[in-house]
Amino acid sequence: MSRKNLNIGLFGFGVVGLGLYEVLQKTPALKANITNICVKDKNKDRAISADNFTFDKDDILNDPNINVVVELIDDADAAFEIVSAALKKGKAVVSANKKMVAEHFTELLQLQKEYNVPLLYEAAACASMPIIRNLEEYYDNDLLESIEGIVNGSTNYILTKTFAENLSYEQALKQAQDLGFAESNPILDTGGFDAKYKLLILLAHAFGYIAKPEDLFNIGINNIGDLELKYAKEKGLKIKLVAQAYKGTDGTLSAFVIPKFVTPDDRLYHVDDVFNGMITKTSFADTHFFVGRGAGSYPTASAVLSDISALSYDYRYEYKKIYREENLKLTDDVELKVLLRHKKEDSEALKLKFNTVEEAYTNHDSGYLTGNITLSNLKELEAGNTGGHSFILISVLSEKDATTPAFAIA
């Protein structure tokens, strides 16, 4: 099969847009040319000539010679407006906007079907790591039991620095911001929202389940305290922000984003810095492990480039698992083993929410509990959290063969 010639209209020219431009200059065999670039700021200095740019989106959307739109802007609402307009114009689209895809998944699915054009978004989850296409093409829903992974490079960088260099959370966060890994307002990353958006996309391709952002529970790393960090270091553990989903044999699906203690024999233990890692578990093949850079100009641009290359061969997601309509049900009826750090005076009341308590410790002003709690009770406690407590996952108890074993509590 020969490649199609692609004339690209690019929206956004930040670090990823510039990275894509540079990569395309080095891959002439791809037969992909950026015809026009739409940006918002007329006064910003650009790394390439001004005659490459327009400030009117219609210059791209209404150009009949442009057959691919690549969307690389930060604003999810504006991105949806651009992407939906491009699809309606019959143009193929590549996007890296995980929030936009997650919030409008059903609408985007319908637009692709109605106008018979593809939308690809490998860069929206895990940057350079090709997880979406593998979930879409390789794993049959009957075989895939679980996915578990580090999908946010910013929080992984921060946590790596706190463990490897003993930086405080504030120091590590500032360093991540200075390097461009975290935004000036980093809560999208540190609050676990970015990881949740990515998990929503992965659920659709892994299990054919379309969830809304409010359906999934997320806890970030922004409330982790010194007690949890000290606990982890004393036991030779690390803390990672982990997105995970488990398919039950009864047609249920549990999915959430929670910081997790990982042991040295856990594959995620060695995924540090801005790298992402994903473990898939299947009925027959057991576990597979994917790892790759999860942030940065070239890693993200490489995923966008991969989608552009796929479009040159008329590739599109088939969404077979979604159209199979297996009627999976999302459930909070899953039991987790966690560590809960709390204020001293809250200890007895919090114990009542646990099915079992294995260990309890308090000092003059705070303490922790370890034990088993349902996801529904954990969500209830977190809903009323004003910063006085935090949860770290130890293991998922309702799954007999979770991808990683729980560690022993001393």
C-alpha positions in Angstrom: 0.0 0.0 0.0 1.4 3.4 -1.0 1.3 6.4 1.3 -1.1 9.3 0.8 0.3 12.8 0.6 -0.8 14.7 3.7 -1.2 18.5 3.8 -1.4 19.4 7.4 -3.0 22.4 9.1 -1.5 22.7 12.6 -3.2 24.4 15.5 -0.7 25.5 18.2 3.0 26.0 18.1 4.3 25.4 21.6 7.0 23.0 22.5 5.2 20.0 21.0 4.2 21.9 17.8 7.8 23.1 17.3 9.0 19.5 18.0 6.6 18.1 15.4 7.7 20.7 12.9 11.4 19.8 13.4 10.7 16.1 13.3 8.8 16.4 10.0 11.7 18.2 8.5 13.8 15.2 9.2 11.3 12.6 7.8 10.7 13.5 4.1 9.7 10.0 3.3 6.5 10.5 5.3 5.1 12.7 2.5 3.6 15.0 5.1 3.9 18.8 4.8 2.7 21.5 7.3 0.8 23.9 5.0 -0.4 26.4 7.6 -0.1 27.0 11.4 -2.8 28.7 13.4 -1.7 30.5 16.6 -3.3 32.9 19.0 -0.6 35.3 20.2 0.3 37.8 17.4 3.2 39.3 19.4 5.0 36.1 20.4 8.4 35.5 18.9 8.5 32.3 16.8 11.4 30.0 15.9 10.4 30.0 12.2 9.4 32.6 9.7 6.1 34.6 10.3 4.8 33.7 6.9 4.2 30.1 8.2 1.4 31.4 10.5 -2.2 32.5 10.5 -4.4 33.9 13.3 -7.7 32.8 11.7 -8.7 29.2 12.2 -10.9 29.3 9.1 -7.8 29.7 7.0 -7.1 26.1 7.8 -10.6 24.7 8.3 -11.8 26.1 4.9 -8.7 25.2 2.9 -9.8 22.3 0.6 -6.1 21.3 0.1 -5.6 20.6 3.8 -6.6 17.0 4.5 -5.2 16.6 8.0 -5.7 18.9 11.0 -3.2 18.4 13.9 -4.5 20.0 17.2 -1.9 20.8 19.8 -3.4 23.6 22.0 -4.0 23.7 25.8 -7.6 24.9 25.9 -9.8 21.8 25.8 -13.0 23.7 24.9 -11.3 25.5 22.0 -9.7 22.3 20.9 -13.1 20.6 20.8 -14.5 23.4 18.7 -11.6 23.0 16.2 -11.6 19.2 16.1 -15.4 18.9 15.6 -15.3 21.6 12.9 -12.5 19.8 11.1 -14.2 16.4 11.2 -17.4 18.0 9.8 -15.3 19.4 7.0 -14.1 15.8 6.2 -10.6 16.3 7.4 -8.7 13.7 9.4 -7.6 14.9 12.8 -4.7 14.1 15.2 -5.0 15.5 18.7 -2.9 15.4 21.9 -5.6 16.9 24.1 -6.5 14.2 26.6 -9.0 16.4 28.5 -10.9 17.2 25.3 -11.0 13.6 24.1 -12.1 12.3 27.6 -14.8 14.9 28.1 -16.3 14.6 24.6 -15.6 10.9 23.8 -19.1 10.0 22.8 -19.6 13.1 20.6 -16.2 12.6 18.9 -17.1 8.9 18.2 -20.3 10.0 16.6 -18.7 12.6 14.4 -16.1 10.1 13.1 -18.9 7.7 12.2 -21.2 10.4 10.7 -18.6 12.1 8.5 -16.5 8.9 7.9 -13.2 10.5 8.9 -10.6 9.3 11.5 -9.5 11.0 14.7 -6.3 9.7 16.2 -4.9 10.7 19.6 -2.0 8.4 20.7 -0.2 11.4 22.2 -3.2 12.0 24.5 -2.1 9.1 26.8 1.5 8.4 27.8 3.2 10.5 25.1 5.8 8.4 23.4 4.5 5.1 24.7 2.2 3.4 22.1 -0.4 2.1 24.4 -3.7 3.2 22.8 -3.1 1.4 19.5 -1.9 -1.8 21.3 -5.0 -1.8 23.5 -7.2 -1.2 20.4 -5.5 -3.7 18.1 -3.9 -6.4 20.1 -5.9 -7.3 23.2 -9.3 -8.9 22.9 -11.7 -7.7 25.6 -12.3 -11.4 26.7 -8.6 -11.7 27.5 -7.7 -8.4 29.1 -8.2 -8.5 32.8 -6.5 -5.3 34.0 -4.4 -2.3 33.2 -2.3 -0.5 35.8 0.3 2.2 35.2 2.0 5.5 35.7 0.5 7.8 33.1 1.5 11.2 34.2 5.1 12.2 33.8 4.9 15.4 35.9 3.9 13.7 39.1 6.3 10.9 38.5 9.1 13.4 38.1 8.1 15.1 41.4 7.9 11.8 43.3 11.2 10.6 41.9 12.9 13.8 43.1 11.5 13.4 46.6 12.8 9.9 46.9 16.1 10.0 44.9 17.2 13.5 46.0 15.3 14.0 49.3 13.7 17.2 47.9 10.6 18.5 49.6 7.4 18.3 47.6 7.5 22.1 47.1 11.1 22.0 45.8 10.4 19.1 43.4 7.3 20.8 42.1 9.2 24.1 41.4 11.9 22.1 39.6 9.3 20.4 37.5 7.7 23.8 36.7 11.1 25.3 35.8 11.8 22.5 33.4 8.4 22.8 31.8 7.0 19.5 33.1 4.4 21.1 35.2 2.2 24.2 34.7 2.3 27.3 36.8 -1.1 26.0 38.2 -0.2 22.3 38.5 -3.3 20.9 40.0 -4.4 19.2 36.8 -1.3 17.0 37.2 -0.8 16.9 41.0 -4.5 16.4 41.7 -4.6 13.3 39.6 -7.0 14.8 37.0 -4.6 14.4 34.0 -4.2 10.8 34.9 -7.9 10.3 35.2 -8.5 11.8 31.7 -6.0 9.4 30.3 -7.5 6.5 32.1 -10.9 7.4 30.6 -9.4 7.1 27.2 -7.6 3.8 28.0 -10.9 2.3 29.4 -12.6 2.8 26.0 -9.8 1.1 24.1 -9.0 -1.6 26.7 -12.6 -2.7 27.7 -14.9 -0.8 25.4 -16.3 1.2 28.3 -17.0 4.9 27.8 -17.0 6.8 31.2 -17.5 10.4 32.0 -14.8 12.3 34.1 -17.2 12.4 37.1 -17.6 8.6 37.0 -13.9 7.9 38.0 -12.4 8.6 41.4 -9.0 10.3 41.6 -6.7 11.2 44.4 -3.5 13.1 43.5 -0.1 13.6 45.2 -0.7 17.1 46.4 -1.8 16.0 49.9 1.0 13.5 50.5 2.8 14.4 53.8 6.1 13.7 55.5 4.7 10.7 57.4 3.8 8.8 54.3 7.2 9.6 52.7 9.1 8.5 55.8 7.0 5.3 56.0 7.8 4.4 52.4 11.6 5.1 52.8 11.8 3.1 56.0 10.3 0.1 54.3 12.2 0.4 51.0 9.1 1.4 49.0 8.4 4.2 46.5 5.1 6.1 46.0 3.8 6.3 42.5 0.6 7.9 41.2 -1.1 4.9 39.6 -4.1 4.7 37.3 -5.7 1.3 37.2 -8.7 -0.7 36.0 -9.9 -4.2 36.7 -12.5 -6.2 34.9 -14.4 -8.6 37.1 -15.7 -12.0 36.0 -19.3 -10.8 36.7 -19.2 -8.0 34.1 -18.2 -5.3 36.5 -15.3 -2.8 36.0 -13.5 -0.9 38.7 -11.3 2.0 37.8 -9.5 4.8 39.8 -6.4 6.9 40.2 -4.7 6.7 43.6 -1.1 7.1 44.9 0.3 3.6 45.5 3.2 2.1 47.5 5.3 0.0 45.1 7.9 -2.6 46.1 11.3 -3.1 44.4 10.0 -6.2 42.6 7.2 -4.2 41.1 7.9 -3.2 37.5 6.6 0.3 38.2 9.2 0.8 41.0 11.9 1.4 38.4 9.8 3.8 36.2 11.2 7.1 37.3 11.7 10.7 36.2 9.2 11.7 33.4 8.8 8.1 32.2 5.4 6.4 32.0 4.9 2.7 32.5 1.8 0.4 31.9 1.2 -3.2 33.0 -1.5 -5.1 31.2 -2.7 -8.5 32.5 -4.5 -11.0 30.3 -6.1 -14.4 31.0 -3.5 -16.4 29.0 -0.4 -14.2 28.4 -0.2 -13.0 32.0 1.5 -9.6 32.1 3.0 -7.3 29.5 4.9 -4.2 30.4 5.2 -0.9 28.4 7.5 1.9 29.2 8.4 5.2 27.5 8.9 8.9 28.1 5.7 10.6 29.2 6.5 14.2 28.8 8.6 16.5 26.7 8.6 18.0 23.2 10.1 15.2 21.1 8.4 12.3 23.0 5.0 13.8 22.5 5.8 14.9 19.0 6.9 11.3 18.2 3.4 10.0 19.1 1.8 12.7 17.0 4.1 11.8 14.1 3.1 8.1 14.5 -0.6 9.1 14.1 0.2 11.2 11.1 2.1 8.2 9.6 -0.8 5.9 10.3 -3.2 8.4 8.5 -1.0 8.2 5.4 -2.1 4.6 5.2 -5.7 5.4 6.0 -5.6 3.9 9.5 -8.4 4.6 11.9 -9.6 3.2 15.2 -12.3 0.6 14.7 -13.6 0.8 18.3 -14.6 -2.9 18.1 -14.9 -3.3 21.8 -17.2 -0.4 22.1 -19.5 -1.6 19.3 -19.5 -5.1 20.8 -21.7 -3.7 23.6 -20.8 -6.0 26.4 -22.7 -3.8 28.9 -20.0 -3.6 31.6 -20.9 -1.8 34.8 -18.6 0.5 36.7 -18.6 -0.4 40.4 -17.3 1.0 43.7 -17.8 -2.4 45.3 -14.1 -3.2 45.4 -12.0 -3.7 48.5 -8.6 -1.9 48.8 -5.8 -2.2 51.4 -4.6 1.3 52.1 -2.6 3.5 54.5 -4.6 6.4 55.8 -2.6 9.3 57.4 -4.9 11.3 59.7 -5.1 13.8 62.6 -4.7 12.2 66.0 -8.2 13.2 67.1 -9.9 11.6 64.0 -8.5 8.1 64.5 -11.4 6.4 66.1 -14.0 7.8 63.8 -12.0 6.9 60.7 -11.6 3.3 61.9 -15.3 2.8 61.6 -15.1 3.2 57.8 -12.6 0.3 57.6 -13.7 -3.3 57.2 -10.5 -4.4 59.1 -7.6 -2.4 60.6 -4.3 -4.1 60.6 -2.0 -1.5 62.1 -2.6 1.8 63.9 0.0 4.4 65.0 -0.4 7.9 66.5 2.1 10.5 67.8 1.4 13.8 69.5 -0.6 15.2 66.6 -1.1 12.7 63.8 -1.1 9.0 62.9 -1.9 6.4 60.4 -4.0 3.3 59.9 -3.5 0.4 57.5 -6.3 -1.9 56.6 -9.1 -2.8 54.2 -11.7 -0.4 53.0 -14.2 -0.4 50.2 -13.7 2.1 47.4 -17.2 3.6 48.1 -16.1 4.3 51.8 -12.8 5.7 50.7 -14.6 8.1 48.3 -16.9 9.2 51.1 -14.0 10.0 53.4 -12.1 11.8 50.6 -15.2 13.9 49.7 -15.1 15.4 53.2 -11.3 15.8 53.3 -10.1 19.3 54.0 -6.4 18.4 53.9 -6.3 16.5 57.2 -5.7 13.1 55.8 -4.3 11.3 52.8 -4.6 7.8 51.3 -1.9 5.6 49.8 -2.9 2.4 48.1 -1.2 -0.9 49.2 -3.1 -3.4 47.1 -6.4 -4.2 45.4 -7.9 -7.0 47.5 -10.9 -7.9 45.4 -8.7 -9.2 42.5 -7.1 -12.5 43.2 -4.3 -12.0 40.8 -3.5 -8.4 40.9 -0.5 -7.4 38.8 1.6 -6.8 41.8 1.6 -8.4 45.3 1.0 -6.5 48.4 4.0 -5.9 50.7 4.1 -7.2 54.2 3.2 -4.8 57.0 5.8 -5.0 59.8 
